[in-house]
Amino acid sequence: MNVLILGGGGREHTFCWKLGQSPLCRKIFVAPGNAGTQQTATNLPIDPMHFEAVKQAILTHSIGMVVVGPEAPLVAGIHDFIKSDKALEGVLVIGPEKLAATLEGSKEFAKEFMQRHEIPTAKYASFTSATLDDGKAFLAAMNAPYVLKADGLAAGKGVLIIDNLAEAQAELESMLVNEKFGAASQTVVIEEFLRGIELSAFVLTDGKAAVNFPMAKDYKRIGEGDTGLNTGGMGAVSPVPFVTPKFEKKIQDRIITPTLEGLKKDNIPFQGFIFIGLIKVGEDPFVIEYNVRMGDPETEVVLPRIESDLMELLLATGKQSLQSQHLVLDPQVATTVMAVSGGYPEAYEKGKEIKGLEETTGKSLLFHAGTQQEGSTVVTSGGRVLSSTGKGSSLKTALAESYATLAKLDFEGINYRKDIGFDL
């Protein structure tokens, strides 16, 4: 079967790498892809948000399965678009329909879902410009720090954590009245701050049965010691050392199972990945957020630990036969470290030549994120550029592999954290 992967980052390159190992996968196309996917698949110059162009690519290249990497096409309804078009009948889509994608597309929708199904999460209330004064009063009644979340998609930038009340109230007004995050902040969710350590759980479901993928822990801050601005992710590790069998059972019983059952009770069909952002408070798990796709850079440590045929798992998902599948895992530790452009996550320059790629054929895996091919040269094209995934019997040995590969690479302004896994 021919497969089309939508997206062009490190997550999509990792999917491309893993699906390419399956005898069930004939040809892989990636839209738009990057310099890494170009090495093993066919890149198509298509914006995943242009659904008609996606349709033409499916028909032109006899695509049997579409794997949706990023959240925006799912929230916009790419699954529904393909499902409702008779010309695309029989095409499998890995990624939920628009209603289910609202779990990521709207923080308020997700919070109401968790409340309805008694899934542990932070206490909250949501406000609009019409209820701004109520929102300010709600903040005044809370303890610092204050958590403000834009309701809609804001490219990972719509969450503010503020220690000062007056500043939090001013930011609330900026989000609601001045549309600081555009339409995404027309509604703002204010949450109680939960103090603990974060981790991510991943579930592949066909709407009936489900398979748990390995958990991971990512590192969002640009600076070492988890300081500075939030980014799309500077690195990740899997498995998560502090997830004991007892704690894992709590996650399953209190969060994963009620989430899957809640989707069925609410008649929300879901075929694809559920990414559950968790926080461990004391000895208990709470949900920070739902995403409706795999994470990035977590995909870069989760998929290399899966020994099962990913294509077989995705086919079973599309055909609702996942109950017959069993996941085989590599017990080794996987770590990934992300090399980013100078200045990221603020203003940065593109088009910087990447040197040393031909020397990175060691034990670690190199996944491209913000890269593109220009003739015989690979150049930077994004904030997060490349990630190096190492594997080993311990966190220390896996990280040594990740860093050994990055040490061979160079581009103007290259930056990466030297302390991934520091808190474990």
N, C-alpha and C positions, 0 to 999 in steps of 0.2 A: 504494500500500500504506500502511496505517496503522501507525505506529511507536509503541512504548511505551519510553520511556527511564526506567530505574530510577535514582533518586538525586536529590539536591537541591542540589548544590554548583556551583562554577564550571565544573568539568569537564562536568557535565550541561547547563548553560546553553550552553556552547560547542558541544556536540554538537547541541543543539536549534537553535542559530543556523546551523550548517553544514548539517545535514540539511534545514532549511527552505528551502535554496537549490535543492534537487533537484526536478525535475519528477516523479521517481519516487516522491516522498513525498507522500501525500495529506493525512493529518492526523497531528499529533504530540501525544502525551500524555506527561506527565512525572509520575512518582510518587516523592516528593511534590512536587518542583519548588521554585521560589522566586519572588520578585517579578519576576525577569528572565524566567524561562521563561513566566510567566503572560502576558507581553506578546505572545508569538508562538505559544503552544501552550496546551493545556488541562492544568492541574494537577489531579492526583487525590490526595486525602488518604489515601494508602496508604503503610504502612511496607513497604519492599522485602523485609523479612525475614518478612512475613506472606504466605506463598506462596499460600494459598487466596484471599486478597484480590487478589493479583496475577492469579491464574487467572480470577477473576470479571471483572476489568477487561479482560483479554484477550478474553473471550467477549462482554462487553457492548459493547466498542468495536471489535469485528472487527479485532483487532490481528494483523498478519502477521509482525512482527519485534519482538523485545525486545532492546534494547541495555542491557547491564548496566554501570552506571558504577562503583559501589564494589565492594570486594573481598568484604565479609562475605556477601552473598547467594550469590556464586560458591563460596566456601569451604563454605557451608552446603548447596550442591547445587541452586540454582535451575534450572540448565540440565537436570540429571537429572530434576527434578520436572516440568518442562514436557515434556521428551522422552518421559517414561514415561506421560503422561496422554493417553488416546485422544481426549478432548474437545479437546485442544490440538494434535492431529496437523497437521503442516505449518507450525506456527509456528517461524520461524527465531530462534535465540538467538545473539547476539553476546557471547561470553564462554564460557570453557571449562567442561567438566564437573567434578564434585567432585574426582576423582582428580587431574586436571591442575591444578586450583586449589590443591592441596596444595603446589605450588611456592611459593606465597605464604603459605599457611596454616601451613606448618611449615618453620622455618629448617633443622632437621635433615634433613628430606626433601630440601630444595633442595641442601644441602651434599653429601649422599650422591649425588644426581643428578650434580652437578658433578664429584665425585671419580670416579664411575663412567665418565663420558664425557670425562675429562681436560680439563675446562674450567677455566682458571686462576682461582683464588680464594685467599683467605687460608687459612692452615693453621688447623685447628680441632679441638675435641673437644666432646662434649656430655655433660651430667650431669643427674642427678635428685637428689631429696632423699636417696635411698639411697646415692648416690655423692658426697655433699657433700665429704667429706674428700679424696677423689681430685681433686675440682674445685679445692679450695684448694691442693693440692699442685701441680696443673697450672699454676695462676696463679703460684705461687712459682718455678716453673721458667721462666717467660716473662719477657720484657723489657717494661717499661712503655712506653706506656700499655696498659691492659687493656680489651678489648672484650667486654662481656657482652650477649647477645641473648636475650630471651624467645623461646622456640620458636614460640609461636602469635601470633595477631593481638592487638596491644595498642594499636590506634589510633595507630600511629606513635610511641608513647612507650616501647616496650620495649627500646630500645638504650641502654646506658650505656657511656661511655668514661671511664675513671678512671686517674689517674696514680699513685695511692698503693696499694701492695699490700694493706695491712691494710684499707683502705676497700673495695677490690675484693672481698676475701674476705668482708667483712661484707655487702656488697651481694649477693653470690652466695647467702649464707645467707638474706638477706631475701627474695630472689626465689624460692628453692626451698622454704624451710621456712615462711616467713610469707606466701607467695603475694603478693608485692608487686604483681604484675601479674595476679593471679587465676590462672585455669586456664592462661593463656597462658605463665606461667613455671614450670609443673610440670616442664618440661625447659628447660635453659639451654645455649645454645651459646656457648662461649668461643673467641674468634678472635684470631689474630695481628693487630696493628694495621698497616694499610697506609698509608703516607704519600704523598699525591699530590693530584691535583685530580679532583673527581667530575664525572660527566656521565651522561646517560640515553639509551639507545637504545630504539626502539620498533619492533616488528615486528607486522604483521597477517598471520595465517596461517589457512588453511582446513584445516590438517592434512596437506596435500600440498604446496601451493605457498605462497610468502610474499612480502610486499611490505614493504620497509623504509620507515618513515615518517621524517621529519626528526629528527635528534638534538637534544637540548636540554640546558641546564644550569640547575639550579634553585638557590635559596638558602634554606636551611632555618632558619638562626639568626635570632632576633628582632632582634638588634642589628647595627648597621653594622660593617663589617669582619669579618663572620661571628663575632660575639660573642654571648654570652647563651644562653638556652635554645633547644632545637630546637622548631620549629613544623611545621605541615603544609606550609609553603612560603610564602615572602615575595615570590617573584618568579622569573622564568625568562627565558632568552634562547635563540633559535634563529636561524641555525645556531650551532654551537660553534666559535669561531675557531681553537682549537688542534687541531681534528680535521683533519689533513692527509689527502690521498688515501692516503698510506702507512699512517697510523695507522688510518684507516677500514678499510683492507684487513685489518689485523691483527684488528680487531673482528669483521669478517665471517668470516675464516678460523678464528680461534681460539675465537670465542664464539657468534656467531649461527648459523653453519652447524652446529657440533657440538650446539648446543641443539636445533635443529629435528630433526637426525638422531637425537639421543638420545631425543627424545619418540617417534619412530617405532620405534626399537629396543626401547624399554621398553613399547611398545604403549599409549602414553598419548595418546588422541585430543585434539587441541587446535584449537578454532575460536574465534578472537578475538585479543586483543592480548596480546603478551608485552612487558613493560616491564622492561628489563635495567638495573639500577643498576650503573654502572661506575666504576672509579677508574683514572686514568692514573698509573702508577708508573714514573718514568723515561720510557721510550718504549713501555711495554707496558701493555695493558689487562687488568684483573682484574675479576671479577664480585663486587660487594658483596651483591646480592640480586636475586631475581626478583619481579616483581609480575605479576598476571594480568589487568591492566586498564590503561587509560591513566592517566598521572600527573596530579596537580593541584598546582601550577598549570602544569605543562608542556603540558597539552592546550590551554591558552589561547594558547600560542605555536606549537604544532605544527599544529593544524587551520587557523589563518588562513594558513599558508604552503602549504596544499594547494589547488591549483586544480582537481584532478579532482573528479568527483561522488562524494562520500563514500557516498551511498546506493547507488550502483552498486558501489562497492568492498565494502560490507557485504553486499549481496545476493549477490555473487560468493563471499564468504566462507561465507555460510550454505549456498550451493548447491555448494560445493567446485569453483568454476571460476575461482579467483583467478589461475591461470596465464595467463589471457587479459587480465589487467588491467595497465595501465601508469600509474605515478604521475607527474602533472605538478605541478611545484613552482614557487612564486613565489621568485625568487632574493633578494628583499629580506630584511632582518633583521627579526625580530619580537621584541619585548620585552614582558613583562607585569610590573606592580608591584601587589602586593596591599595593600589597605587593611584594617587589622584593628581590632578593638575594643580599647579601653584595658584594660590588664591582661593581655591574651592573650600567651602561651599558658597563663597561670595564670588565676585567677578573673577574670571580666569580667561586665559587665551587658549585658542585652539590651533591646530595645524602644526604642532611641534613634532619633529621627527622622533620616532622611538627607535633607539639603538639597542643592540644586544639580543634581539629576539631569536636569532639563529643559534645563540648559545644556551637557550633555556630548554634543552631537551633532557633534563635530568629527571629525577624521580617525581618532582611536583608537577601539577597540572596548571597550565596558564590559560585563564579564561579572559577573553576580551570583553570590554564593556563600551567605553567611549573611544573607539578606534575606527579608522577607515583607510582603505588602500588607495594610494595615489601613485600610479605606475608601479614601480618596484619598491616603493617606500610605504611604510605604515606610519600614519600620523595620528595625533590625539584629536578627538572630535567631541569630547565631553568632559565633565568634571571628574567622574570616576572612570579611570582609563583601563586598568588591567588588574586582575586578582590572581594571586598565586596560592594554589591549594596543595598543601602537603599532607601526607598520611604517615602515621607511625604508631608504635606501641604505647606511646605516652604523648601528652600535650607538648612536652618539651621537644621530643624528637620530631613531631609533626610540624611544629613552628620552625624548627631549624631548617626543614625542607622548604617551607614557604619563604623564609627570609633568604635562603641561599639562592633561590631563583631570582627574587627581586634585586639582589645585589648585582646581578648580571645585566640588569636593565637600566636604561637611562633616557630621559628626555628633559628638556628645559623645564625647571620648576617641579620636578617629580617630588612627591611627598607621600609618606606612608607612616602609620603608627608603628613604633617599635615595641609596643607593650600589649599587643593583643593577647588575651587570656590572663592579664596581670592579676585579676581579682579572683582567679580560680586556684 
